[in-house]
């Protein structure tokens, strides 16, 4: 028990506790550069997680309208790309990135929206940026020719979600195939009608076999790379459009003006306390090590006195920081608003 207490990383745990207290108590979380939930300004990340800062933007999203598949699949570039793919398939030069192979001339071709049209339509980030979903969905970067079986089994889910459930989908088809084969074995073939039903069962089995073969041909690595290639420009357009828009800048300016004085004062106090801690932190490991070795009260008192001196030096240094930061905060928070 004693050994465990000695080996416990007290300094590391103490630092975590103090830093967390400074950040949460004095509003220094801006130093972490993280997109926190809540706040007074709408952000792409927050609205995608259902967190809205303004009722106006939330209402705009809720009134985006129902998803219209026809509009997304009748876009001029979608049609033109399909015609181009048809010619490439005939020439044997149409590449299917989902399987990482050239499509055969006999294969059934579909044109897939890499990021599904439904996902784009319902993307709160897109709506916040005010961009047209039909236009975004039908950019060249988001259109991918593939086998009909893969496109229809993917439906409206993301590629990551599709790949996660692909093995279960294949297993399901294999189970169906096994049952159909057993059913065929016991089917009578005495009358023409019975023979016709047996042929239909055989046809169904062949279709399932082909479907399994096509699904097993999916290349997860190239499929994920294709998804990344589509999402990069999509996210870039959304982020650039929104974060350079007048409504985002107005929200930010408004929020900064309202919180300026309160946050400025709180951050100043927090930085003073942080500076004191940073001064103490340098000496703390040595002091803790010495405290492990002392065996009498006199040594303990000397260590504590040493600690208080370090704290005093930190306080003097922090006071200089206080006046410098005071001037900076007033210039930034008030004169420039």
ABEGO torsion letter per residue (X at the ends): XAAAAAABBAAAAAAAAAAAAAAAAAGAAAAAGBBBBEEABBBAAAAAAGBBABAAAAAAAAAAEBBBAAAAAABAAAAAAAAAAAAAAAAGABBBAAAGBBBBAABBBBBBBABBAAAAAABAAAAAAGBBAAAAAABAAABBBBBAAAAAAAEABBAAAAAAAAAAAAAAAAAAAAAAAAAAAABBAABAAAAAAAAAAAAAAAAAAAAAAAAAABBAAAAAAAAAAAAAAAAAAAAAAAAABAAAAAAAAAAAAAAAAAAAAAAAAAAAAAAAAAAAAAAAAAAAAAAAABABAAAAAAAAAAAAAAAAAAAAAAAAAAAAAAAAAAAAAAAAX
